[in-house]
Amino acid sequence: MLPNLLLLIVIGAAAGYAATRLMRLDADLPTAMGIGVIGALLGGLGLRLLLTAGGWIVSFVLAFLGSLALIWVWQKLTRRR
């Protein structure tokens, strides 16, 4: 369980970096990694309950999608202020 969680954190950091660049979010590296880790936890753990496929590619895609969703929500919330 712990090695899978650590792998999910590393994959999430990479996915968060990629997602912030794709969505043109002006964020420093630690923020991008944090977004990715949270997105990985949301996307990786949440969607993994729905999908039983495994592997690091699926984990990256789910983490990337979770990061994109988190950035989208963040942008919607910060634009209202």
C-alpha positions in Angstrom: 0.0 0.0 0.0 2.7 2.5 0.9 4.8 1.9 -2.2 1.7 2.4 -4.3 0.9 5.7 -2.5 4.5 6.9 -3.0 4.3 6.1 -6.7 1.0 7.9 -6.9 2.6 11.0 -5.4 5.5 10.9 -7.8 3.1 10.4 -10.8 0.8 13.1 -9.4 3.7 15.6 -9.2 4.5 15.0 -12.9 0.9 15.1 -13.9 0.3 18.3 -12.0 3.3 20.0 -13.7 1.9 18.9 -17.1 -1.6 20.0 -16.3 -0.6 23.4 -15.1 1.4 23.9 -18.3 -1.5 22.7 -20.5 -4.0 24.9 -18.8 -1.5 27.8 -18.8 -1.8 28.3 -15.0 0.9 30.6 -13.7 2.2 28.5 -10.8 5.6 27.8 -9.4 6.9 24.3 -9.3 5.9 23.4 -5.7 2.4 24.6 -6.3 2.1 22.7 -9.6 3.4 19.6 -7.8 0.9 20.1 -5.0 -1.9 20.4 -7.4 -0.8 17.3 -9.1 -0.6 15.3 -5.9 -4.0 16.4 -4.8 -5.3 15.7 -8.3 -3.6 12.3 -8.3 -5.3 11.4 -5.0 -8.7 12.6 -6.3 -8.3 11.1 -9.8 -6.2 8.1 -9.0 -7.9 6.8 -5.9 -11.4 8.0 -6.7 -11.6 6.8 -10.3 -9.6 3.6 -9.5 -12.7 2.5 -7.6 -14.5 2.6 -10.9 -11.8 1.2 -13.1 -9.9 -1.9 -12.1 -7.2 -1.5 -14.8 -3.8 -0.9 -13.3 -0.4 0.2 -14.4 1.5 3.4 -14.3 0.1 4.7 -17.5 -3.4 4.5 -16.2 -2.3 6.1 -13.0 -0.7 8.9 -14.9 -3.8 9.5 -17.0 -6.1 9.5 -14.0 -3.7 11.8 -12.1 -3.6 14.1 -15.1 -7.4 14.2 -15.4 -7.7 14.8 -11.7 -5.2 17.6 -11.9 -7.0 19.2 -14.8 -10.3 19.0 -12.9 -8.7 20.6 -9.8 -7.2 23.4 -11.8 -10.5 24.1 -13.5 -12.3 24.3 -10.1 -9.5 26.5 -8.7 -9.8 28.9 -11.7 -13.6 29.1 -11.4 -13.4 29.8 -7.6 -10.6 32.5 -7.9 -12.3 34.3 -10.8 -15.4 35.1 -8.7 -13.4 37.3 -6.3 
